[in-house]
Structure formats: structure tokens, C-alpha cells
Amino acid sequence: MRAAAGTVLVATALAAGCAADRQASGPLQVKVIAFNDYHGHLEPPDLSAAPARLPAAERIRVGGAAYLAAHVARLRSSARHSVVVGAGDSIGASPLISALFFDEPAVETLNRIGLEFNAVGNHEFDKGADELRRLQAGGCRPDPNSCMGQHAGTPVPFEGAKFRWLSANVVDRASAGTLLAPYGVKSFDGVRMAFIGVTLRATPTIVMRSGVRGLDFLDEAETVNRLVPELKAQGIEAVVLLLHEGGTQAGARQDINGCAGGLQGSPVAGIVRRLDDAVDLVISGHTHAAYNCRLPNAAGRAIPVTSASAFGRVLTDIDLVLDRRTGEVLSAAATNRLVRHDDIQPDPAVQAVVAGYGQLASRAARRVVGAVAADVPNRRSDAACNMPAGELIADAMLSATAAEGSGGARLAFMNPGGVRSPGFLHRPATAGGGPGEVTYGDAFTVQPFGNNLVTMTLSARDIKDALEEQFAGCGRQPPGSTRLLLPSAGFHYTWDAGRACGARIRSAVLRDAAGPHILVDDSGALPDPDRRFRVTVNDYLAQGGDGFSTFLRGADRLVGPQDIEALTGFLSRFAPPAAPYAPGTNPQDGGGRRIRRTGAGNSCPSGRLAAG
């Protein structure tokens, strides 16, 4: 594999140092400051709703770009040598304050926080590789919401990322080189340290295919191991891996500096287990979890593996000690630290950028689009994997495409990963509004991707095949992922955890104005396998995303409105003075659950199913 043009420039520019400095006495100390999965969270996340895997006693006000910048500055001031790095997903699935402006605010705040090297995550591909290149290089999109820096005190045109996105395992087939630089090098008193950036290999299964067309995503560990001789040939012995893949601790309550369960069975543990012994430290992400582990590599040596939650709530503070003569890492000590508000003042320059974009976004964000009678969360509510917020979105998708001129849809499916936290919360009345009001900003937080709806024709057999693809290791579904689709009102199906791939779906029935239609009977048979139905999904699923290759069979496709337009249009039916949306009360469901389960299991699975 040939390295992308620019790799040498990154290494050369950052490796400049005086070789004579190596003669300084004593070991070399370097502070590595790391975070991951920023997702454009310029403002502090709402910890009462965010999926923070933190002990209850520590759920204090944390996060936000200005506080993140202040904590980074404090840590840097405590060390002569430091570097700030990220493990990907800095953009994408962002709140309105960043997403409305194409995540230029996320990049601008990261520039001012001092980020230097950053792995490319899957969400960096949400709007495609060309857009990622623009965010790296700078320049404007042909859209009035791009290059709005004059309102936030940042340059116009958009300045681009001052940090380097790194993608060692993402290869452009046309050029045979990596999409972006595979690694960067920084020199500390003449001792050079390499930072390799790696994207999770499964990225093509969880982003839109059009965004990664022409790209190959190579095995993470194999890619890193192939780079080791190249780095050693440059005299580099200190190697840090920035990996956008992760794991989670075992148990419901977790210490942010714990490693409960040793991340057993997780993708990151499997990758580390195959890494060359030259890799000294792994900074991971993707799962939005916090952990501080030491895991065995290919040589059996336990190396630090860290992750800092998400949304700028946690920083990982890592102290490395290097041998000045050999350049090797002698020791590493990592601590995850909360980005607290109560012991520091926010960075004024970053706060000004946040305030500028916040003011621009606030008019759109405050507009009331509907109301809910109770919380409609994005959490799975039972062992069958029903999700209230996903049901609402599926109903909105069907509503927007049911008319003959709009697609003639009979049912809709929503992918669970596209329903972002926290769902739709019922908030008490305020001086400015009534109880349970849902704003455009709330809706955008739950549906931030800007996907178009696609209505297609599928047979009953196709629909069953798609439902059979939901389970880990079935069809194109990765072995560690089970993703239960969320159907619109009037459709229900049953799955049996104890059966094999291809035989889990039972009793799939559609009830609409034309009466009940049995797609799959109680035995799993198809009474009329060729009967056709118009089905709506988002364009991510329509392109086979999340492992649902069956949707590629869909015929007579009609592209409809964006998901956010469908959602806000549907919610408008429940805007004051109309009655608010009440979850679980749609008469088409007949009082029953849309997804039903038989067989063993008392919780919704996210990975491989246990034997029944």
C-alpha cells in the first residue's frame, strides 16, 4: 500500500527538532491529552438525558467546547512537552449549532482547543469523502449556511482543520494511496513520536455507500503492523494508535477509570490482541464509553487502552516517559478526567465562537414544532427491542410518504442507530411555552443526518429477508451487531432468539385500511411470498446501510423529503392547541407491541444472540 501524498510533509514538518537535544539528561516526559467522539458538541450536553456511562455521584455539569479548551490548556501548562489528539467522530450526528453550518463550527472550535492529530471516524463520512477533504483543507460549500465565520469571529472563507485527520486504513482505489495522511509525527527535544490514525473497518456498513464509493477500508491491526517497519526505519520507537473502534465495560455502573470485564469480546480488545509490540498506547473511541484499561497485545504485553466517553465530557490525561537515547516508551500512566465546570473558567475565545454560532442557530432551534404527553426516549423499552422514539419517527416517515403522489407507502422502517439521544423529552411548562413542547432543535438533535426518505417496492419475501438480516452474523450483519428495525404503526412481527439465522421471524402482519395482511405466518412460512408492498426507509438503509443488503432489491424507487422535514411535519399535528403525542396509543397497533419476542432472553441484545 502506498502512502498518500502529504504524509511525508506531515512527518517532516512536525518532526523538526534539534538532534543535540537528545543529549539532555534524564528521561523525557510527554503529556498526551486525548478525547473522542466530540460530535460537534459546542455546548455542554444535557447530562440528565445523555447516555453518560458515569457513576451517578459524578453526574455533574461537564463538557462544552469552552470548558474543554480550558481544561486542555490547564493540562498543557503542567507539562513542558504535550500533544492533543482525538480518536475520531469529531463531526457528524452533531447538534444543530454545528450541523446547521456543516460542522464548520466543530472544526473551528477544535482548532482553538488545540487538537493536533485526529483519527477519521465513521461519522466523518456522513456527507462523503469529498466533504471530509473540504473540512480538512478549508473553503466554502455552495450554501448560505456555509462560511458564516464573520458572525462568530472566525475567518471567511472557512479556515479548514488546523489539525491533521489521519486514515491509515482507508485507501482510495483510484490512486492506491490513503485518503488522508496515515500518520503524523511530532518531535519532543528531538525524540520523535508517531500517531497512526485508523478508522473502524466496518464503516461501509454504517454510512451511506455513496459517501465511501471508491474507498477500501482495510483491517485495522494489519494496517498498523505494516506501518511499523516504515516508522522504525525513520528511527521512531514511540508509537501511539488513534483508533476509532472501541468497547464497553461490563455492568450497569462504571467508573470512568475502570475496566470492568476487561472489554472482553469487544472489537477493540480483538484489535489490540493482534497489534505489533511496537505500539505503546491505544486511544480508542466509537462506543461513547469511558474506560482505562491495559490489554494484551500480540506479544502478550499489556498496553494502555483508553476511551474518554463522548461529547467533550471527559479528557484522558496520559503521562509518557521516554528514553531520550533510544526513543522508546518506558512507562505510561493514564487518567480519565471529567471536564468539570465548577473548578475552572471557560476559555473566552472559544466561548465567543460558541456564542456566535449559538445566536445564529437559536431562531431555528426555538421554533415549537409539536408536543409530547410523556417522555418518548430512544432507549429500547423491552427485551423485544421496541423503542418509543423510533416508533414516532417511523410513523412520521410513513405519514410523509403514504399518499399516492408521495410514494404510496404502506409501511416504514427506521434503523435504531439513526435515532439519537435523548429522544423526545417531556419538559415542564415554562414562562415561554407549555408542557411537553418539542422544538425544531429537539427534533434535529434526534434526527441530525439530513437523510432523504426513499419509498420502494418490496415483496413479502424481501421484507422477511430484511427482518432476518437484523441479527448478529446473519446476512451482512457483522458478528457483533444486532439491529432491530423499528416499524411504523399497523405492522408487527415476532422474532425467536432460539432459532438460527434465516428462521427467526414469525407472524409478520400489516394492518391497514385494507385489512390484515399476513406476510409471515406463525410457522415462519410466507403465504404469498411475491405479494408486493410499498415500503419507506431512509436513503442510508436504501443503500444497504447497517448490513441490510435486502433493501438494495427495492424497485420503483421514489426519493422523498428529508427525514427532519417528515418528522417536524408529523409533529405539527400535535402542536398546541392540539393534543400532544402520546407514545403507545396509536389505534393501528391495537394496544400491542410492534416488535414481539419468543425464546430465551430478558433484555434487548446489541450483539450476538445467546443460544436459546
Secondary structure, DSSP 8 states (H G I E B T S, - for coil): -B--TTHHHHHHHHH---GGGGGSSS-EEEEEEEE---TT--S---TTTS---S-GGG--SB--HHHHHHHHHHHHHT-SSEEEEE-S--SSS--HHHHTTTTHHHHHHHHHHT--EEE--GGGGTT-HHHHHHHHH----SSTTSS-GGGTT--SS----SSEEE-TTEEETTTSBBSS-SEEEEEETTEEEEEEEEE-TTHHHHS-GGGGTTEEE--HHHHHHHHHHHHHHTT--EEEEEEE-----SSSS--TT--GGGGTT-HHHHHHTTS-TTEEEEEE-SS--EEEEEEE-TTS-EEEEEEE-STTSEEEEEEEEE-TTT--EEEEEEEEEE-BSTTS---HHHHHHHHHHHHHHHHHHH-EEEEBSS-EESS--STT---HHHHHHHHHHHHHH-SGGGT--SEEEE-GGGS-TTEE-----BTTB-TTEEEHHHHHHHS-S--EEEEEEEEHHHHHHHHHTTSTTSTTS-TT-----EE-TTEEEEEETTS-TTS-EEEEEEEETTEEEEEE-TTS--SSTT-EEEEEEEHHHHTTGGG-GGGGG-EEEEEEEEHHHHHHHHHGGGSTTS--B-TT--GGGTTS-SEEEESS-SS--SSS----
